[in-house]
């Protein structure tokens, strides 16, 4: 569906979908150029009367899922592939990078810090993919010790993501803290290749013998 430009003089932002797409509720209560300006704001969040068995249910509460770790990771993976197919390069980079970060953190064993508690806490708290790789190497994780032929390329892919967006900020913002446009040296991305590497990584993660569980933050 083609974007629709907002009226001239208001903003240079284009709506992703024509406004009627969001005004399909029979109450007409949605805020849109076609809604009733006298309607009170109705929050889209936290409706306790939602039918959780309905295919239209979109539950944010992770407690509603049998496996909250996989539910969240799956959402990022699905949307990453959609962004790739839609040719939205910066959004695709963010979603891919965050999906990878979640996958790596879900592989970490917090009962194996062996005197490296500070390094483990830092790796889990921040967004440094290379630090996460180092933690997994010290823990003899299957990503380093396994025999899957794709693993060296997967590790290179993770390092590459960490190289072009070390702090997970360039993929989220149009400018950096100095006001300069982000990702100036990266320029273009081969979206097909990006999607292929993401598929390799997620396929490998699904084949692991160990369960993916997002770790509790370690303490003494």
Order of alpha helices (4+ residues) and beta strands (2+ residues): beta-beta-alpha-alpha-alpha-alpha-alpha-alpha-alpha
